Amino acid sequence: MDERLAREAVACARPLFDRAVQTHDFGESGAAHVVVMRPGSLPAQMRFEQAILYEESYGDVARWDADYAAYARAKARLAWTAQRDSQQVRDAAPHLLVAGDTLLGGGVHIDGMTVAVSGMHAWFDEALAASVAWFLRALAKREVALRAKAAYLD
């Protein structure tokens, strides 16, 4: 898994992000930021910053009313560290929270993939993050299928 696939996964979800920042149905900010973590990476193996595979912002960053990139990174950090959705940590496993952790939903952890979004209502942040994660999984499956005759992945 590399940055190219992460960028492609975010591009697949771009119509969703574009709609989200253009309507108040998803949230009033008109902004979004997505963070994709290196799939399969673990906090014991590398620092958080090293595990970030790709990030992208939507909306006019100069007009953001908050630092949605920082919020998305905080959600990604929590989901990545706990290896579960940020909302799930808050609601079902608050004993895993430490000082400085975000209490915001919007970070997902699906089959070793962690993606976080900030800028919308938390439930839409989570839906957008999950969409990116599922596209990332589909693209990884495509890469494996393209190499089906090889004995090992490059």
N, C-alpha and C positions, 0 to 999 in steps of 0.2 A: 504494500500500500504506500503510495507516494502522494506528494502535493498535487500532482497532475490529476489523479483520481478524485481527490478531495475537492479540488476546484471544479471538476466536471460534475460532481454530485451537487454542489451548491448551484451550479449553472442549471442543472435539471430542475431545481426547485425555484429558480429565479422568478418565474411567473407568479408563484405564490408570494414571494417576498415583495415583488412589485405591487401586487394588489394590496398586500398588507400595509405598506407604507402610504398608499394612495387613498385609503379609506379609514374612517373612524370606527368601522365595525370591529377592527382588530385591536385598536388602541388609538389614543389621541396624539402620540408622539410624532408620527410620520417618519419614524426612523427604525432601523433594526441593525443588529450586528450579530454575526454568526461566527462561532469558533468550532473548528473540527480538530479533535485530538487524534493522535496517532493510534489507530486501532491496535488493541492488544498490549499497549504500553501500560506499565504499572508504576505507581509512585515509588516503589522500592528500586526500580530500574533507572529512573531518570528524574530530573527536576521537571516541574510543571511546564516551564517555559520551553524546554527542549521537546516536550511531548506535543506542543501545539503544532499541528500539521498545516493548518490554513485558517485564515480569517478574512472576512469581507464585511463591509458596511453598506447599508442602503439608506437612501434619503440624503438630504443635504447635511453633511456632518457639521458644517459651520453653524447650522441652525438648531442642532440638537439641544434639547432642554436639560439633558443629563448625559453622563458619560456611559452610554449604552455598551460600548466596547468593554469598559471595566466591569459592568454588571454581567455581561456575557462571559467574560473570563472567570469571574467569581463563581458563576453557575457551573461552568465547565470544570473548574478546579474541584468544587464540591462533588459533582457527579463522578469525576475521574478518580478522586481520592477514595470516595465511598464505594465506587463501582456499582452505583445505582442512581436512579433519577433524583435530582435535587429536591423535588417536591416530596418524593417518597422518603428521603432522609428526614426532612422536616416533619412530616406527618407520622411516619411509622418507625423511624429510627433516630429520634432526636438525641439519643445517647452517643451518636457518632459525631455530633456537631462539636466544634471547638471554637474558641474565641476568634472572631474575625470571619467566620463562615457566613455566607449569605443565607438568608431565609427565603429567598425568592425562588419560585419554580421557573422552569424553562430549560433546565439541563437534563438531557436524557442519556441513559447508559443502556445500550441494546447489544447483546451478544459481543461484548468487548469493544464496542464503538461508543465513544462519548462525543456528543454534539450539544452545544448550548446556543440559545438565541436570547437576545434581550431587545426590548423596544416596544413590544406589544403587551396585551394582557397576558399574564403568566400561562394561561391555558393555550393561547395561540402561540406563544413562544415555544411551548413544549411541542405543539403540533408541527410547527415549522422545523424544529430541531429533529424531531422523529422522521419527518419527510426526508431531510438531508441524510440521516443515518440509513434509511432504507434505500435511498438511491446509491449511497456509498456501497452498501452490501450488494446491490444488483450489479453495480459496475465491477466489483471484485469478482462476482460470479462470472461476468462476461470475460474478464481477463483470464480466469481459470479455464473457461470453455475454449478460448482461443488457443490455449496451450494443451488441450486435451490429449494430444498424442505424445507430449513430452512426459518423461518419467518424474521430473522435478520442476518446481517453479523457479524461474530465473531470479 
